[in-house]
Amino acid sequence: MTRHLAPDLPPATPDDATDDTTDDTTDGTTDGIADGISDESADGLPDLLHPVPAADRFGVTDLLIEATSDLGTRPGRLLMTLAGTILGIGALVATIGFAQTTAGQLSKQFDAFAATQIVASPAQAHTADGDSVNTSALPWDAVQRMERLAGIEQAALISEVSLPEGTVTAVPVNDPSAPGTVPPRIFAASAGLVDALEGTVRYGRLFDAGHDQRQDRVAVLGERLAGRLGITRVDSQPSIFVNGIPYAVVGVFGDVQQRAELLDSVVIPTGAARKDFGLTAPGEVQARIVIGAGPQVAEQAALALSPDAPEAVTVAAPQGRSDLAESVQADVNLIFVVLSVVVLLAGGVGIANVTMLSVMERTGEIGLRRAIGATRRQIAAQFVTESVIIGLLGGLLGATTGVFAVIAISMAQQWTPVTHPLVAVGGALLGAIVGLAAGSLPARRATRIEPVVALRGT
């Protein structure tokens, strides 16, 4: 067997072996991979290594999941927590709705009477004795002048007839032994007074313009005076005696809320009062106007009745409908809103208590999350979001309950429900704000929990 001997070489040292290996690896592997990556990138292929930026991987979706995961685990507690907010928001929305509805009903009542009435009378001055005297007089054609104005639906003259020693009886014989009674007031009026006051005829009829022009001795009675005089029907042509002068009663009227004193009075035509009792000038003009025309008619009526001296006529007119509605609504809202805020604060305290209890029960969970990297801000955001969701849910249910309560009660009372849509939307948002405020303190307490302490106590 022939043996081949290798040529004599210097012995290898460990350092030489290490250097060779390192060089081979570096040259054959590292440089090759680097060259390969470089070549592939140059060829347009995607890089094999991508740098991962440091970022917070706890997003909004994760926050909502964490905040809502604990809500459904205790439905009983959730309902009790929502009850305070529902009652508070529901009471707030309902009371504002009731205030708006009540203001609307009061405005209707006002519009039915006061807002449709205007009175024009001569200006007055005070004497040294403290008495009031007229400084001017209204014209006898004041009704025609007033009815030419836009907004006037019906006008009538009315004047009180002064009878210092006069009597009004239903029998012609004066009994001296009869107990003395205060005679009723007597008013002279033009045709259409009861219509201008929106009154009603109980029985009989009212005198007309023909009676006034002919100075006929006819009269209409207020229903309370007719009852005292025992006049319950007019088909038998009853008469009353005014200062001994007979007047035929042609009708009985009622429902004159603006001049309630007429229900206890006798009303005769102006022509008869001028003839029998020396009436020298009209007392005032009563007119029914269109709703909302008060300010305009008040300014024009003085010019129509006294063009040369409008300041000599005093006109009492109602304010605009919007002014009254705003005034009534502001007064009613103030009381109801204060009560609602008190109830709403009670609901906010309930949310705060439940959120604080939840923080105490979940101390271990908070410590574990802090130990694996959750920040204080993430812990606070979780509990604040949970409180906001509870408040928003309570606000939605409360606003819905309040609106339905206003509709139900209005239908039962045959009212027109009035609720502004922004009130319901604002109620829901207010619930979320209350939840935000109520959850701030418990969330702050949760951020102060140290991971070591929390995990040690579990």
Helices and strands as residue ranges (DSSP letters): H 14-25, I 26-30, H 31-42, H 60-69, H 75-112, G 114-116, E 117-122, E 124-126, E 132-134, H 142-147, E 152-161, E 168-169, E 185-189, H 193-196, E 200-204, H 209-214, E 218-222, H 223-229, E 239-242, E 245-254, G 257-264, E 265-269, H 270-276, E 284-289, H 294-305, G 310-312, E 313-316, H 321-361, H 363-371, H 376-413, H 421-447, H 451-457
